[in-house]
Amino acid sequence: MSNGPISSIDSGTPPFHAITGPVHFIGICGKGMSSLAVALHRAGIPITGSDEPTAYGEPVALLEAEGISFRREFHPDHLIGAAKVVISRQYSRGNLEVEAVLAGQIPYYSLPQFLLEHFLHGKKNLVVAGTKGKTTTTTMLAWILEQEGLSPGYLIGGVPKNVMPPGRFPGQGLNVIEGDDYETLFWDHSPKFAYYRPSTVLLTNVYPDHPEYHQGDESSLGHFRTLICQMPANGLLLTGDDGPLTRQVAEMAPCKRQRVGFEESADIRISNWNQEVNGIYFTLDRTEFFLPITGRHNALNAAMAAVAAEHHGVPLAHSATHLSTFQGVQGRQDLVGSRRGIDLYRDLAYLPESLLLVQENFRLRYPDRRLVLLYQPFIVNGLPGKDSELSVAMSQFDLVLLADVFKPVLCAPVNPGFSDTVHGMLVARATPTHRVGAVESWTQSVPPRLVPGDVVLAIAHPKVQPLLDHVVEAFAH
């Protein structure tokens, strides 16, 4: 990897715009922002950054491990010497550094704008989009291409468990980008993936989500249209879900489209799927796969990644070999700890559809143990119409410990009575359920409800997940 500024790419393709000085990140502790900062840092580009005093979690640990220092406050002086600035979508007018950038006319970018201008033009960009499964599928595809020796560029909104950085751009011909539909910047309400110029799109699924940006299905479809409609006629759209919204998005594609799935109606079918203690097994076009992770959904993610890699010259048998060493992504079904015969895992399966999949996975892993759900509704769950679907998914657990709605400091919850409503629905379904209050009370309210042998799945907002360590410690008392 280069030790100096990135200034050019392969012969025959347009050059990168030179990055000749420090790049400053406003909101450096975001998942995508930290991954991009790591990619630039490893290329020898000086990095500075700022974020909130309460910044936490995997991005912070990643930056610290890479030796990237940042300030836990915002101040105009932090911009001194910056050649370019990348601004997180989380920050807007009124932020001291945003105001300084605008007043000083320093060149600034959103994260997707920076990627497009410096890394994506003239490349084959493989974009992984959808509601759930993006991070894992992106990581799988990047891992396959890297192990195959193709040296892809990539940006992942998470931290791989394999030894690979979450962001890298060596200037070769392929890029793998995790594309989400969040807005781009405070003045740019386009979804991020509108900037990614895809030649191949992997669309995992499309569920109603992000109500702070979408006002119903039509709004969501409009966002995905910006991604699909820029695909070239010789491109490829892979879908992994046969839901109605996914089908509507696929029908927009001006290129070849294929669906990967378990059903006979799928264009590329997954067969012989099985989960054992050591991982998952399945067959794809007469090629047998094994991955040392669990979950039917991960078999689908892996199959989509393998098919996309095959489209770019990697035989399925090679992908099977590479994925046999794939370890997953941090924050997905991670064991937080064990005490007194009780195991606590964490995950981000807050949507009804994904919660059902994770529940199915844990039933297969622990068929003889009581499965307990510790669930803190996210703000995006607090919408009329979602509570019924969520209660159905939650009723599949043996015991539900339902917390209060997560309340970010700067964002009032959409529906503060959401937990009360879901609790009533679970009681009506005769599902054993207890309210456990706000996160600050979990060390007292959760342990008395558990017995040795329980497997606890905690679904909590990322900002409170670090506190789960204290909950585990409380199991011992």
Secondary structure by P-SEA (a helix, b strand, c coil): ccccccccccccccccccccbbbbbcccccaaaaaaaaaaaaabbbbbbccccccccaaaaaaaaacbbbbccccccccccccbbbbccccccccaaaaaaaaaccccccaaaaaaaccccccbbbbbbcccaaaaaaaaaaaaaaaacccccccccccccccccccccccccbbbbbcccccccccccccccccccccbbbbcccccccccccccaaaaaaaaaaaaaaccccbbbbbccccaaaaaaaaacccbbbbbccccccccccccccccccbbbbccccbbbbbccccaaaaaaaaaaaaaaaaacccaaaaaaaaccccccccccccccccccbbbbbbccccaaaaaaaaaaaaaacccbbbbbbbbbccccccccaaaaaaaaaacccccccccccccccccccccaaaaaaaaaaaaaccccccccccccccccccccccccbbbbbbcccccccaaaaaaaaccc
